[in-house]
């Protein structure tokens, strides 16, 4: 699972030679740089840009915006599980942590890992928002609600 500054120097060519499944979790700005486009162009055709990068790199991508777009070579899923409370410092780190925790559980199936992670993260964010409000929710509050989100699945 690669997020934040770990994405800065990556290229599709580098990822193609990875010896294990790889999941990238960029937000739109990071993805635009990685895909060599602008944020505006990316948001107009997110599946086009994400799938193009996935097909060149072999990695799975979970694009973060006001939606999440999970894409592998075989399948893509767009989710709307989150809330605006997720647009807080550290929220992406929480999502990357959930992804890392689930990567093993799903046996390296990074698409299943990313869709489940987006659901858990979004549900935890909504619960935190209900308690603290959209503008006062912190990454810590989101992480405190992961248990409740997972419990909804089971």
C-alpha positions in Angstrom: 0.0 0.0 0.0 1.6 3.3 -1.1 0.2 6.7 -0.2 1.2 10.3 0.2 4.9 11.1 -0.3 5.5 7.4 -1.3 3.7 8.3 -4.6 5.9 11.2 -5.4 8.7 9.5 -7.4 6.8 6.4 -8.7 6.3 5.7 -12.3 4.2 3.0 -14.1 7.4 1.4 -15.3 8.7 1.0 -11.7 5.5 -0.5 -10.5 5.3 -3.0 -13.4 8.3 -4.9 -12.0 6.8 -5.1 -8.4 7.1 -8.6 -7.0 3.9 -8.3 -4.9 0.4 -6.8 -5.4 0.5 -3.0 -5.1 -2.3 -0.6 -4.1 -1.9 3.1 -4.6 -4.2 5.5 -2.7 -3.7 8.9 -4.2 -6.0 11.9 -3.8 -6.7 13.9 -7.0 -3.7 16.1 -6.8 -1.3 13.2 -6.3 -3.0 11.2 -9.0 -2.8 14.1 -11.5 0.9 14.3 -11.0 1.3 10.5 -11.2 -0.8 10.3 -14.4 0.8 13.3 -16.0 -2.4 15.3 -16.3 -4.2 18.1 -14.5 -6.7 17.7 -11.7 -9.5 19.2 -13.8 -8.9 16.8 -16.7 -8.7 13.9 -14.2 -12.0 14.7 -12.6 -13.7 15.0 -16.0 -12.7 11.4 -16.9 -11.4 9.7 -13.8 -11.9 6.1 -15.0 -10.0 6.9 -18.3 -7.0 8.2 -16.5 -7.0 5.7 -13.6 -7.5 2.7 -15.9 -4.8 3.9 -18.3 -2.3 4.0 -15.4 -3.5 0.7 -14.0 -3.0 -1.0 -17.4 0.5 0.4 -17.8 1.6 -0.3 -14.2 -0.2 -3.5 -13.1 -1.0 -1.8 -9.8 -4.5 -1.3 -8.3 -5.5 2.3 -7.7 -7.9 3.7 -5.1 -8.5 7.3 -6.2 -9.7 9.5 -3.3 -12.1 12.4 -4.0 -15.6 13.2 -3.0 -16.0 9.6 -4.3 -13.6 6.7 -4.3 -12.7 4.9 -7.5 -11.1 1.5 -7.1 -9.6 0.1 -10.3 -7.6 -3.0 -11.2 -6.9 -4.6 -14.6 -10.1 -6.6 -14.2 -12.7 -4.4 -12.7 -13.5 -0.9 -11.4 -15.9 0.3 -8.7 -16.9 3.9 -7.9 -18.1 4.3 -4.3 -19.8 7.1 -2.5 -19.5 5.9 1.1 -17.8 8.9 2.6 -18.7 12.4 3.8 -17.1 15.8 3.7 -15.7 15.1 7.2 -13.1 12.9 5.5 -11.5 16.0 4.0 -9.4 16.4 7.1 -5.6 16.1 7.7 -4.6 12.5 8.3 -7.8 11.0 6.9 -5.9 9.5 4.0 -3.4 8.0 6.4 -6.3 6.3 8.2 -7.5 4.9 4.9 -4.1 3.7 3.9 -3.8 1.9 7.3 -7.2 0.2 6.8 -6.0 -0.9 3.3 -2.7 -2.3 4.7 -4.6 -4.2 7.4 -7.0 -5.7 4.9 -4.4 -6.5 2.2 -3.4 -9.7 4.0 -7.0 -10.6 4.9 -7.9 -10.5 1.2 -4.9 -12.5 0.1 -3.4 -9.8 -1.9 -6.6 -9.0 -3.8 -6.1 -5.3 -3.8 -9.4 -4.5 -5.5 -11.4 -6.3 -2.8 -9.2 -4.7 -0.2 -9.7 -1.2 -1.6 -13.5 -1.4 -1.9 -13.9 -2.8 1.6 -11.4 -0.2 2.9 -13.4 2.6 1.2 -16.6 1.4 2.8 -15.1 1.1 6.3 -13.3 4.5 6.1 -16.4 6.2 4.7 -18.7 4.6 7.3 -16.3 5.5 10.1 -16.1 9.1 8.8 -19.9 9.4 8.7 -20.2 8.2 12.3 -17.5 10.6 13.4 -19.2 13.4 11.6 -22.5 12.7 13.4 -20.7 13.0 16.7 -18.4 15.9 15.9 -19.7 17.8 12.9 -18.3 18.0 9.4 -15.7 20.6 10.2 -14.6 19.3 13.6 -14.0 15.7 12.7 -10.3 14.6 13.0 -8.5 11.6 11.7 -8.3 10.3 15.3 -12.1 10.5 15.5 -12.4 8.6 12.2 -10.1 5.9 13.4 -12.0 5.5 16.7 -15.1 4.6 14.6 -13.4 1.9 12.5 -14.6 -0.9 14.9 -18.3 0.2 14.4 -17.9 0.3 10.6 -16.5 -3.2 10.6 -19.2 -4.4 12.9 -21.8 -3.4 10.4 -20.2 -5.7 7.8 -20.2 -8.7 10.1 
